[in-house]
Amino acid sequence: MNVFLADEQDDPLDAEPLRRLVINVLEREGLPERVDVTVMFVGLDQMTEYNERFMERKGPTDVLAFPLVQLTPGHYPEPDPGDPPLGLGDVIIAPAYVRSQAAELGVGFEDELSLMVVHGLLHLLGYDHMSDEDAEVMEARERELLAQVGRQRR
C-alpha cells in the first residue's frame, strides 16, 4: 500500500502513527495491496481555499475527501498484473481546525485527528452520510476502526 502523507502546515505532526492508521483502515476494509492514497495536512488558509473552490462553502472545514474512483464499501477492484495501483484519491485535513474543534467538543486532539483521517478515508471507499441510515453505518464503522487502534469517536 502506497500512503503519501504531506504535511504542508505549521503545526508539526507525528506522521508515522497516522500512516499506520491509514494502512490499518485500508487493510481492515479489505483493500488490495496495490493501492495509492494521499493524506495532506494543510493550514487554515489553504483549507478555506479548497473548501470554497471545490465545495462552494465559505471558510475552512476539518476534512475534505476527493475520490478518484466511485467505490462501493466492501467491494474493491483488484488491479490486474501490470496495471497501475488502484488510486483512491486525496484526503485533506486542517489540523488547526481539528485542534479547535476538539477543544470545543471536549475531546482529545489525537482522537479527533484520527477520526478525520478515518472519516476521509471512508469517503474515498464509498461510504457517505447523506441519509440517516448511511450516517449510522459510517459512524459505526468509524467507531470500530478507531477502537482497533485505541482511539475513540466523539
N, C-alpha and C positions, 0 to 999 in steps of 0.2 A: 504494500500500500504506500503510495506516494502522498505524503502530507506536507504541504508547503505552508509554513507559518511565517507571516510577515508582520513585524511589529513596527508600525510607522507612526507611533505616537510617543509622548513624553513620559508616560507612566510605565517604568520598566516592569516586565512580566517574566516569570519563570516559565520558559517555553516548554521544557520537557514534560511536566505534568499535563500540560494542555495537549501536547502531541500524543501522549499516551491515552488521554481521554478520547481524542478523535479516533485513534486506532481501535480502542475498546468499543466505541459505538459502532464503527463500521463492521468489526468482526461479529459483534452480537446481533447486528441486523442481517448478517449473512451475506455481506458484500463479497464479490470475488477478490482475490488477492491483487489483481491488476486494476487498481482504481487510482485516480488522481483527484485531490481535493485541495482547495486553498482556504485558509482561515487568516484573515487580515485584521489586525488591530489598528484602529485609526483614532485620531483626535476628534474633538467635537466639531471643529470647522469642516473637516473632511466628511464626517458623517452627516452633517447638515447638508452639505452639497450633494452627497449621494441620495439622501432621503428626498430632497426637493427635486433633483433631476430625474431619478428613476421611479420614485413612488408618488411624486407630486404632493408631498406633505411638507409642511413648514417645520423647521427646527430639526434638532438631532433626534435620534432614537437609539435604542440599545443594540439591536441586531437587525441585519438585513441578510437575506439569502437569495442568491441568484443561481438557480439550477440551469445546467447546460442541456439536460435531457429531462423529459417527463417520465417519472418513475412511479410505480405503484408500490406502496410499502410491502416488503416481504417478497417482491418479485423483481429481481435484479439480473440483467443480462450478463452472461459471461463472455468477455471478448474472445473472439476466435484467435487461435495462434497466428502470430504475425500482425494482428490488428493492434492499434494503439490501446493503451489502458482506457477503461471507462472513465471519462471526465465527468465528475459530479457537478462541479460548479464552485462558487465562491460564497463564503460566509464572511461578513464584515461586522465587526464588533467595535463599539466605542467604550473602552474601559472606564473613562472618566464619567460617562453617563451611567454605566453599570454601577460604579462605586457610589455615585449619588443616589441612584435608585435603591441600592442595597441598604444604605443608611436610612433612607426614607421609610423603607419597609421593615427595618429592624432585623435584617438577615446579614450573614457574613458575605463579604465581597467575594471570596473564593467560591462559595456556594452559588452566588448569583452569576458570577462569570462562567462557571461550569454549566449552569442552566442555559445561558445564552449560547454557548458552544453546542450543547446537545440540541437545543431548540433549532438553531440554524441548520445543523446537520440533518435533523429530521425533515425539515422543509426540503432540503436537497433530495431526500429519499422519498418524497411524495406525500409526506404527512402534511395535514393542514388543520386549521381550526376555524374554518368558515361557518360550520354548523356546531351546535352544542354537542352533538354526538361525536363529530370529528375532534372537537376540542378535548372531550373526555378521553378519547383514545390516545391522542397525542400527549396529553398531560400524564396519563398513566404510564405511557412508555418513557417519558422523561423521568418520572419518579423511579422506575425500575432501573434505568441506565445510570442515573445519578447514585442510587443506593449501592450499586455494584462497585462504585469507586469511592464510597464513603462520603458522598455529598447528599444534600437534601434539596428538594424542590419546595419553594415557598408555597 
